[in-house]
Amino acid sequence: MNNIKINFSEIVQTPAFIYSENALLSAFSNFNKNFYGLCIDQIFPLKSHSFSSALVLIAKYVDGFCVSSLFEAKLTREFIGEKKRVHFTSPGLREDEIDELLGLCDSFSFNSLSQWERYKDKAIGCVGCALRINPQLSFVKDRRYDPCRTHSRLGAPLNQIQETLDTDPAVFKGIEGLHFHTNCDSVDWEPLLKTVEHLDKQIPELLRQCQWINLGGGYLFDGNIDFTPFEDAVFLLQNKYGLQVIIEPGAAIVRDACNLVSSVIDIIPSDGKQIAVLDTTVNHMPEVFEYQFSPDILNENEDGEYSYILEGSTCLAGDHFGEYAFDTPLEIGSKIIFTGMGAYTMVKAHMFNGINLPSVYALTESGNLLLQKEFTYEDFRNRCGVTANNESLRNTIKLKNYRQKHRVA
């Protein structure tokens, strides 16, 4: 996407998310090339990216979608109809939503044995039933993002499954699939193979009972990555147990397909350095703040002559992107383009301080820049519970009239 020249005069205002249809197509082409001949299914998780017009395009290249809430399930059915399957899993399955979810989804991965026991009578015969497993093998160093950390709520612990298989195997009657997710942004497939081999040794009887297994996501597949461990894992599952293998690449598909464009709105000297204040904020890309990293910027040059600390436009002291150097000086109105913003940005972005969300543009296959969504004060107002007949609005109008009448600042 970064090689495509964009006419920024077409953008009504910044900040703006721009996703490239060609970049999405390229990601799927890369996926198909790397996984060619393995006969696996790909389902896309809405948690990474859920903007509807992009999902319509993604739907052409996946076997289905993975959702984790009633709203995600309803949104998915709204744009795909009955064309693709929808898979549900969540630790927060609500009793007042289960009936509607069963009508929207094709398969359920129940998150715990407790959840399964509570709802299996409703689910069996209505959807394909599966159990999410916590293999209790950790590969993620940051505990915040480790699905297999100690005291994890994500999946039934493997030792509990083993104990139940020994004492009351009838509990698993009706389970036709298994699901696990053990990694986060990994470029090494070896942990996946170790997890599959671990399950093969610990619960072979449950694997034999099932028809399919979902290996989850958290793996990136771009660059010079050795795919042999993945192929070995798939071979074991398909040839020993006859399982249909499913994976859930999310960030691997969408991350590099989107840029975020912002503008410099102030330049402030501070303690011997120049602060460039942008019209965007870390709240538009929350993982920058969560992970405390400096995102990549188009045309930055670490050897550049002009250095700036880039900061966001809220009153959060930590609204900070990092220090960057450029070959030419920044000025008010200069465009700053954050790259690799396709995953976990729009789905997490919020309106702290009342700062508006970025507009969303699609860069089409033919190179046209089309405005897909522009957020307004009405969006913020609605989130704050204000309606046309609301007492809060009437009080605001009264206060405005009072100030005008009495010239109160």
C-alpha positions as CSV (number, residue, x, y, z in Angstrom):
1,M,0.0,0.0,0.0
2,N,2.8,2.4,0.8
3,N,4.0,2.4,-2.8
4,I,0.7,3.8,-4.0
5,K,0.5,7.5,-4.4
6,I,-2.5,9.0,-2.7
7,N,-3.9,12.4,-3.6
8,F,-4.5,13.8,-0.1
9,S,-6.5,16.7,-1.5
10,E,-9.2,14.1,-2.0
11,I,-9.4,13.7,1.8
12,V,-11.9,16.1,3.2
13,Q,-10.2,16.2,6.6
14,T,-7.8,14.2,8.8
15,P,-7.3,12.1,10.7
16,A,-8.3,9.3,8.3
17,F,-8.0,5.6,8.1
18,I,-7.3,4.4,4.5
19,Y,-7.5,0.8,3.7
20,S,-6.3,-0.6,0.4
21,E,-8.3,-3.2,-1.5
22,N,-5.2,-4.2,-3.4
23,A,-3.3,-4.7,-0.2
24,L,-6.0,-7.0,1.1
25,L,-6.0,-8.9,-2.1
26,S,-2.2,-9.2,-1.9
27,A,-2.5,-10.6,1.6
28,F,-4.9,-13.3,0.6
29,S,-2.7,-14.2,-2.4
30,N,0.2,-14.5,-0.1
31,F,-1.9,-16.7,2.3
32,N,-2.9,-19.0,-0.6
33,K,0.7,-19.3,-1.8
34,N,2.0,-20.3,1.6
35,F,-0.8,-22.7,2.5
36,Y,-1.4,-24.1,-1.0
37,G,-2.3,-27.8,-1.0
38,L,-2.9,-28.2,2.7
39,C,-6.8,-28.3,2.5
40,I,-7.4,-26.0,5.5
41,D,-10.2,-23.6,6.1
42,Q,-9.7,-20.0,6.9
43,I,-12.1,-18.0,9.0
44,F,-11.6,-14.3,9.7
45,P,-11.9,-12.9,13.3
46,L,-13.9,-9.7,13.5
47,K,-11.9,-8.7,16.7
48,S,-9.0,-7.6,14.5
49,H,-11.0,-5.5,11.9
50,S,-14.7,-5.1,11.5
51,F,-15.3,-2.2,9.1
52,S,-18.2,-3.4,6.9
53,S,-17.0,-2.5,3.4
54,A,-13.7,-4.2,4.0
55,L,-15.4,-7.3,5.4
56,V,-17.5,-7.5,2.3
57,L,-14.3,-7.8,0.3
58,I,-12.7,-10.2,2.8
59,A,-15.8,-12.4,2.6
60,K,-14.9,-13.3,-1.0
61,Y,-11.7,-15.0,0.1
62,V,-12.5,-16.8,3.4
63,D,-14.6,-19.8,4.4
64,G,-16.3,-17.9,7.3
65,F,-15.9,-15.5,10.2
66,C,-15.2,-15.9,13.9
67,V,-17.2,-13.7,16.3
68,S,-17.2,-13.2,20.0
69,S,-20.4,-11.3,20.8
70,L,-24.0,-11.0,19.8
71,F,-23.3,-7.7,18.0
72,E,-20.4,-9.2,16.0
73,A,-22.6,-12.1,15.0
74,K,-25.5,-9.8,13.9
75,L,-23.1,-7.6,12.0
76,T,-21.6,-10.6,10.2
77,R,-25.0,-12.0,9.1
78,E,-26.0,-8.5,8.0
79,F,-23.2,-8.3,5.4
80,I,-22.8,-12.0,4.4
81,G,-26.4,-13.3,4.7
82,E,-26.3,-17.1,4.7
83,K,-23.3,-17.3,2.3
84,K,-20.6,-18.1,4.8
85,R,-20.4,-19.9,8.2
86,V,-20.1,-18.0,11.4
87,H,-18.2,-19.4,14.3
88,F,-18.7,-18.2,17.9
89,T,-16.5,-18.3,21.0
90,S,-16.4,-16.1,24.1
91,P,-15.8,-16.5,27.8
92,G,-18.7,-14.1,28.2
93,L,-21.7,-16.1,26.8
94,R,-24.9,-14.5,28.3
95,E,-28.0,-16.5,29.0
96,D,-30.3,-13.8,27.6
97,E,-28.4,-13.9,24.3
98,I,-27.9,-17.6,23.7
99,D,-31.1,-18.3,21.8
100,E,-30.4,-15.4,19.3
101,L,-26.8,-16.5,18.9
102,L,-27.7,-20.0,18.2
103,G,-29.9,-18.7,15.4
104,L,-27.1,-16.6,13.9
105,C,-24.1,-19.0,14.1
106,D,-23.2,-22.3,12.6
107,S,-20.8,-23.5,15.2
108,F,-20.0,-22.7,18.9
109,S,-16.7,-23.2,20.7
110,F,-17.8,-23.3,24.3
111,N,-15.2,-21.7,26.5
112,S,-15.4,-23.9,29.5
113,L,-16.9,-27.2,30.7
114,S,-19.2,-25.2,32.8
115,Q,-20.5,-23.2,29.8
116,W,-20.9,-26.4,27.8
117,E,-22.8,-28.2,30.6
118,R,-25.1,-25.2,31.0
119,Y,-26.0,-24.7,27.3
120,K,-25.4,-28.0,25.6
121,D,-29.0,-29.1,25.6
122,K,-30.0,-26.0,23.6
123,A,-27.0,-26.2,21.3
124,I,-26.8,-29.9,20.3
125,G,-28.6,-30.4,17.0
126,C,-28.8,-26.6,16.4
127,V,-25.1,-25.8,15.8
128,G,-21.8,-27.6,15.5
129,C,-20.6,-27.9,19.1
130,A,-16.9,-27.5,20.1
131,L,-14.9,-27.0,23.2
132,R,-12.1,-24.4,23.5
133,I,-9.1,-25.8,25.2
134,N,-6.3,-24.2,27.2
135,P,-3.4,-26.5,26.4
136,Q,-1.5,-24.9,29.3
137,L,1.6,-24.3,27.2
138,S,2.7,-20.7,27.2
139,F,4.7,-19.1,24.3
140,V,3.9,-15.4,24.7
141,K,6.3,-13.5,26.9
142,D,3.9,-10.6,27.8
143,R,1.5,-12.1,30.3
144,R,-1.2,-9.6,29.3
145,Y,-1.5,-11.3,25.8
146,D,-0.8,-14.9,26.8
147,P,-4.0,-17.0,26.5
148,C,-2.3,-19.8,28.4
149,R,-1.1,-17.9,31.3
150,T,-1.7,-19.1,34.9
151,H,-5.4,-18.5,35.9
152,S,-6.4,-18.0,32.3
153,R,-10.2,-17.8,31.6
154,L,-9.6,-18.6,27.9
155,G,-10.5,-22.3,27.4
156,A,-11.0,-25.3,29.5
157,P,-7.7,-26.2,31.2
158,L,-6.1,-29.4,29.7
159,N,-5.7,-31.0,33.1
160,Q,-9.4,-30.5,33.8
161,I,-10.3,-32.1,30.5
162,Q,-8.0,-35.1,31.2
163,E,-9.5,-35.6,34.7
164,T,-13.1,-35.4,33.2
165,L,-12.2,-37.9,30.5
166,D,-11.0,-40.3,33.2
167,T,-14.0,-39.9,35.5
168,D,-17.0,-38.9,33.4
169,P,-16.3,-39.2,29.6
170,A,-20.0,-38.8,28.8
171,V,-19.6,-35.1,29.5
172,F,-18.1,-34.7,26.0
173,K,-21.0,-36.4,24.2
174,G,-22.0,-34.0,21.4
175,I,-18.6,-32.3,21.1
176,E,-17.6,-32.5,17.4
177,G,-14.8,-29.9,17.4
178,L,-11.9,-28.5,19.4
179,H,-10.5,-25.0,19.4
180,F,-7.3,-23.5,20.9
181,H,-5.4,-20.2,20.6
182,T,-2.0,-20.0,22.1
183,N,0.0,-17.3,20.4
184,C,0.2,-13.6,19.6
185,D,2.0,-12.0,16.6
186,S,4.3,-14.9,16.3
187,V,6.5,-15.5,13.2
188,D,7.5,-19.0,14.4
189,W,5.3,-22.0,13.7
190,E,7.2,-24.3,16.0
191,P,5.0,-23.5,19.1
192,L,1.9,-24.5,17.1
193,L,3.5,-27.9,16.3
194,K,4.5,-28.4,20.0
195,T,0.9,-27.6,21.0
196,V,-0.6,-30.1,18.5
197,E,1.9,-32.8,19.6
198,H,1.1,-32.1,23.2
199,L,-2.7,-32.6,22.6
200,D,-1.9,-35.7,20.6
201,K,-0.2,-37.2,23.6
202,Q,-2.6,-36.0,26.3
203,I,-6.1,-36.3,24.8
204,P,-6.0,-38.7,21.8
205,E,-9.4,-40.1,22.6
206,L,-11.1,-36.7,22.4
207,L,-9.3,-35.9,19.2
208,R,-10.6,-39.2,17.7
209,Q,-14.2,-38.2,18.7
210,C,-14.0,-34.9,16.8
211,Q,-14.5,-33.9,13.2
212,W,-12.6,-30.6,13.1
213,I,-10.1,-28.5,15.0
214,N,-9.6,-24.8,15.0
215,L,-5.9,-23.8,15.6
216,G,-6.8,-20.1,16.3
217,G,-4.7,-17.2,15.1
218,G,-1.8,-15.1,16.4
219,Y,0.6,-16.1,13.6
220,L,2.0,-14.0,10.9
221,F,3.0,-15.5,7.6
222,D,4.8,-12.8,5.6
223,G,8.5,-12.9,4.9
224,N,11.0,-15.8,5.1
225,I,9.2,-18.0,7.6
226,D,9.7,-21.7,7.9
227,F,6.2,-23.3,7.3
228,T,7.5,-26.9,7.8
229,P,6.3,-27.0,11.5
230,F,2.8,-25.9,10.4
231,E,2.7,-28.5,7.7
232,D,3.8,-31.2,10.1
233,A,1.0,-30.2,12.6
234,V,-1.6,-30.2,9.8
235,F,-0.4,-33.6,8.6
236,L,-0.6,-35.1,12.1
237,L,-4.2,-33.9,12.6
238,Q,-5.5,-34.8,9.2
239,N,-3.8,-38.1,8.7
240,K,-3.9,-39.6,12.3
241,Y,-7.3,-38.2,13.3
242,G,-9.0,-37.3,10.0
243,L,-9.7,-33.7,11.3
244,Q,-10.7,-30.7,9.2
245,V,-8.2,-28.0,10.1
246,I,-9.2,-24.4,10.6
247,I,-7.1,-21.3,11.2
248,E,-8.0,-17.7,12.1
249,P,-5.5,-15.2,10.6
250,G,-6.7,-11.7,11.4
251,A,-3.8,-9.2,11.8
252,A,-1.8,-11.2,9.3
253,I,-4.4,-10.3,6.7
254,V,-5.3,-6.7,7.5
255,R,-2.5,-5.0,9.4
256,D,-0.5,-3.8,6.4
257,A,-3.6,-3.0,4.4
258,C,-4.4,0.2,6.3
259,N,-2.6,3.5,7.0
260,L,-3.7,6.3,9.3
261,V,-3.2,9.8,7.9
262,S,-2.9,12.8,10.3
263,S,-2.0,16.4,10.1
264,V,0.3,18.6,12.2
265,I,-1.8,21.2,14.1
266,D,0.9,22.8,16.3
267,I,4.6,22.8,16.8
268,I,5.9,23.6,20.3
269,P,9.5,24.1,21.5
270,S,10.0,22.1,24.8
271,D,13.2,21.6,26.7
272,G,15.4,21.9,23.6
273,K,13.2,19.7,21.3
274,Q,10.4,20.3,18.9
275,I,7.0,18.8,19.7
276,A,4.7,18.3,16.8
277,V,1.0,18.0,17.9
278,L,-1.1,15.9,15.6
279,D,-4.9,15.9,15.0
280,T,-4.9,12.2,15.9
281,T,-4.3,10.4,19.2
282,V,-3.1,7.1,20.7
283,N,-6.7,6.6,21.4
284,H,-7.2,6.0,17.6
285,M,-4.6,3.3,17.7
286,P,-4.8,2.0,21.3
287,E,-2.2,-0.7,21.0
288,V,0.5,2.0,20.6
289,F,-0.3,2.9,24.2
290,E,-0.9,-0.6,25.4
291,Y,2.3,-2.0,24.0
292,Q,4.3,1.3,24.4
293,F,5.9,1.2,21.0
294,S,6.6,3.8,18.4
295,P,4.6,3.0,15.2
296,D,6.1,3.1,11.8
297,I,5.7,6.4,9.8
298,L,6.0,6.8,6.0
299,N,9.1,8.9,4.9
300,E,10.7,9.0,8.4
301,N,14.5,8.9,8.2
302,E,16.5,8.1,11.4
303,D,19.4,10.1,9.9
304,G,17.1,13.0,8.9
305,E,18.1,16.5,9.7
306,Y,14.9,17.6,11.4
307,S,13.8,15.8,14.5
308,Y,10.4,16.0,16.2
309,I,8.6,14.3,19.1
310,L,5.1,13.4,17.8
311,E,2.3,13.8,20.3
312,G,-1.5,13.4,20.1
313,S,-4.2,16.0,20.6
314,T,-5.7,14.9,24.0
315,C,-4.9,16.0,27.5
316,L,-3.5,12.5,28.3
317,A,0.2,13.1,29.2
318,G,1.0,9.8,27.6
319,D,-0.6,10.6,24.3
320,H,2.8,10.0,22.7
321,F,4.0,8.4,19.5
322,G,7.8,8.8,19.7
323,E,10.6,10.8,18.3
324,Y,11.1,10.8,14.6
325,A,13.5,12.5,12.1
326,F,12.7,13.8,8.6
327,D,14.6,15.1,5.6
328,T,12.5,18.2,5.5
329,P,11.0,20.3,8.3
330,L,7.5,19.8,9.4
331,E,5.0,22.7,9.4
332,I,1.4,23.3,10.3
333,G,-0.6,21.1,8.0
334,S,2.1,18.6,7.2
335,K,0.8,15.1,6.8
336,I,2.0,12.3,9.0
337,I,1.2,8.8,7.7
338,F,1.2,5.9,10.2
339,T,1.6,2.6,8.4
340,G,0.5,-0.9,9.4
341,M,-2.7,0.4,11.1
342,G,-5.2,-2.2,9.8
343,A,-5.5,-4.4,12.9
344,Y,-6.9,-3.5,16.3
345,T,-7.2,0.2,15.4
346,M,-10.8,0.9,14.2
347,V,-12.2,-1.8,16.5
348,K,-10.6,-0.2,19.5
349,A,-10.5,3.5,18.7
350,H,-12.5,5.7,21.0
351,M,-13.5,9.3,21.6
352,F,-11.7,10.3,24.7
353,N,-11.8,14.1,25.2
354,G,-14.5,14.2,22.6
355,I,-11.8,14.0,19.9
356,N,-13.5,12.7,16.7
357,L,-12.8,9.3,15.3
358,P,-10.9,9.2,12.0
359,S,-12.9,9.1,8.8
360,V,-12.6,5.9,6.9
361,Y,-11.6,5.7,3.2
362,A,-11.2,2.8,0.8
363,L,-8.5,3.0,-1.8
364,T,-10.1,0.9,-4.5
365,E,-8.5,-1.6,-6.8
366,S,-8.7,1.0,-9.5
367,G,-6.9,3.6,-7.3
368,N,-9.9,5.7,-6.4
369,L,-10.2,7.1,-2.9
370,L,-13.7,6.7,-1.6
371,L,-15.1,8.1,1.6
372,Q,-16.8,5.2,3.5
373,K,-17.6,6.8,6.8
374,E,-17.3,10.2,8.4
375,F,-18.0,10.5,12.1
376,T,-19.8,13.6,13.4
377,Y,-20.8,15.3,16.6
378,E,-24.0,13.2,16.5
379,D,-22.0,10.0,17.0
380,F,-20.3,11.5,20.1
381,R,-23.6,13.0,21.3
382,N,-25.5,9.7,21.0
383,R,-22.8,7.9,23.0
384,C,-23.3,10.5,25.7
385,G,-27.0,9.7,25.9
386,V,-28.3,12.9,24.4
387,T,-31.4,12.8,22.3
388,A,-33.5,15.4,20.6
389,N,-36.1,15.4,23.4
390,N,-33.5,14.9,26.1
391,E,-33.5,17.1,29.2
392,S,-29.7,17.5,28.9
393,L,-30.1,19.0,25.5
394,R,-32.8,21.4,26.6
395,N,-30.6,22.5,29.5
396,T,-27.7,23.1,27.1
397,I,-29.9,25.3,24.9
398,K,-31.2,27.2,27.9
399,L,-27.7,27.8,29.1
400,K,-26.6,29.0,25.6
401,N,-29.5,31.5,25.5
402,Y,-28.7,32.7,29.0
403,R,-25.1,33.4,28.1
404,Q,-26.1,35.3,25.0
405,K,-28.7,37.3,26.9
406,H,-26.4,38.2,29.8
407,R,-23.1,38.1,27.9
408,V,-21.6,35.5,30.2
409,A,-18.3,34.0,29.0
